[in-house]
Amino acid sequence: MLGTRKLLAVLAAAAIFATGFTAAGPAAPAEAAVPTTIPLTITNSSGRTDPVYIYNLGTLLTTGQQGWADANGTFHAWPAGGNPPTPAPDASIAGPANGQSKTIRMPK
């Protein structure tokens, strides 16, 4: 009975040691697992012939800065207000025509 306990203890220690070795190896940071931009496909099935525009607005999580992303996924900070008021930038992306699709990139 004592021999079985020792054997189990040795096996448990070996398992912990092996697992520790695996976990101690170089690990990629979690943010490396997510790509810089993510594709988003928009399909226009409205039946309308009018132009469609896409707005990709959001907040840069690393700084809290509000802004927009262009079709390639590049983030642009929203300009600070001013006196006289600062005009808003054209953040629109030309969308797809009726029956068409367009893929834009969204920053993470």
Secondary structure, 3 states (H helix, E strand, C coil): CHHHHHHHHHHHHHHHHHHHHHHHCCCCCHHHHCCCEEEEEEECCCCCCCCCEEECEEEECCCCEEEEECCCCCEEECCCCCCCCCCCCCCEEECCCCCCEEEEEEEC
